Amino acid sequence: MRMDISSLLDAPPYPAERYGRLADRLALLLGTTNDVLLIQAEAVLALEAVATSIAREGIRALNIVTSPYGTWFGDWLTRGAADVDNVCATPAKPITLEAVRGALDKADYDVLSIVHAESATGILNPLPEIAALAREKGVLTIVDAVASIGGHPVDVGRLGIDIAVVGPQKALAGPAGVSAISVSQRAWKILDHDRAPTNSMLSLLDQKKLWLDCGRAALPGTPAPLEFFALEAALDRIEAEGLPAVHRRHAQATLATRAALEALATSAWVDVPDNSVLVTTAILPDGIDRDTFLIAANSTPGADITAGVGPGAERLFRLNHTGRRASEEAVRSNIAAVSAALRQVGLPSDDEAGQLAIASVYGA
Ligand SMILES: *Cc1c(COP(=O)(O)O)cnc(C)c1O
């Protein structure tokens, strides 16, 4: 890709009065009237900020682990002296409601944390049901919706999610250097404590004091104009398409990918409805070396095929159809790549059947 990067120099400052508007537009996508904080960093820092701001001695957390992100979140809570129980799903599978219910019955938790959709393994956790269980018990909910926003509905208001972390760089097809956190009034009560970090990039209370409580003018520190202009442009594009249409585009790419994999006699890893619409994971055929397969697959132009990430994903490969890649063209490239790679490693593969399966979903 050739671009004139010099046009990115000398960007004007992002207008201070538009930061609040950006937060409002993100709140709308989340269906919430909660406060929305803008974080000038990729979403991993926003997640670390949430864990660090909430953790302290005496806080009991039920942390659901379905990927390395969940593991990290539990570690950050533990580092902050919170009492953390990790509930781990079967590797690379969604957590079950029974596991969550069982854990919630065993102790009085202050908070429950969970990743909504995983791009590491292509799974979707049953968020509405888990949020309902937590609410029944009066447990504060923290949701990593970084990957899911734009792919799946993240109904912060309707589900009563206390803290949601989102990033624009996945299904919203926006910049990676800015992220956001929605915070309920109930969550602020837990976040406002003596030992909360201050004068720190990880402090949510700083954000409240220096931004929310000051009428949401310029962000504290030096705002990064390129990231914020890009976020605004990404939201323009999402709003022009309409969030439900963005969801449908991801669902259709998933449907087409799964149908085509079946036509290629390749097994998808997760069954519907346990799958996320961000990536489709498939099982590497027995006896095939993963790296050889991936190198073969990525020699097809336009394809994005990568290894699964984390425990249980060692024999999985991922077909990426997130964001702008949630399109017929990207799905076709991915499937052509998988088909070519299967042949290259000596397995039969019916290219045409794969492409016909895609056509049947998109309507030839
Ligand atoms: C991508 C992702 C993040 C954030 O990762 P970045 O390094 O900021 O891109 C967090 N959680 C989940 C579930 C993700 O998929």
Ligand as a Chemical Component Dictionary entry (heavy atoms), coordinates in Angstrom:
data_LIG
# 
_chem_comp.id                   LIG 
_chem_comp.type                 NON-POLYMER 
_chem_comp.pdbx_formal_charge   0 
_chem_comp.three_letter_code    LIG 
# 
loop_
_chem_comp_atom.comp_id 
_chem_comp_atom.atom_id 
_chem_comp_atom.alt_atom_id 
_chem_comp_atom.type_symbol 
_chem_comp_atom.charge 
_chem_comp_atom.model_Cartn_x 
_chem_comp_atom.model_Cartn_y 
_chem_comp_atom.model_Cartn_z 
_chem_comp_atom.pdbx_ordinal 
LIG C1 C1 C 0 -8.086  -6.886 20.584 1  
LIG C2 C2 C 0 -8.586  -7.123 21.928 2  
LIG C3 C3 C 0 -8.181  -6.326 23.008 3  
LIG C4 C4 C 0 -7.257  -5.179 22.872 4  
LIG O1 O1 O 0 -6.074  -5.485 22.262 5  
LIG P1 P1 P 0 -5.188  -4.331 21.614 6  
LIG O2 O2 O 0 -3.827  -4.819 21.890 7  
LIG O3 O3 O 0 -5.547  -3.060 22.200 8  
LIG O4 O4 O 0 -5.533  -4.404 20.155 9  
LIG C5 C5 C 0 -8.723  -6.612 24.243 10 
LIG N1 N1 N 0 -9.596  -7.587 24.429 11 
LIG C6 C6 C 0 -10.030 -8.370 23.418 12 
LIG C7 C7 C 0 -11.037 -9.441 23.681 13 
LIG C8 C8 C 0 -9.534  -8.167 22.130 14 
LIG O5 O5 O 0 -9.947  -8.941 21.128 15 
# 
loop_
_chem_comp_bond.comp_id 
_chem_comp_bond.atom_id_1 
_chem_comp_bond.atom_id_2 
_chem_comp_bond.value_order 
_chem_comp_bond.pdbx_ordinal 
LIG C1 C2 SING 1  
LIG C2 C3 SING 2  
LIG C2 C8 DOUB 3  
LIG C3 C4 SING 4  
LIG C3 C5 DOUB 5  
LIG C4 O1 SING 6  
LIG O1 P1 SING 7  
LIG P1 O2 DOUB 8  
LIG P1 O3 SING 9  
LIG P1 O4 SING 10 
LIG C5 N1 SING 11 
LIG N1 C6 DOUB 12 
LIG C6 C7 SING 13 
LIG C6 C8 SING 14 
LIG C8 O5 SING 15 
# 
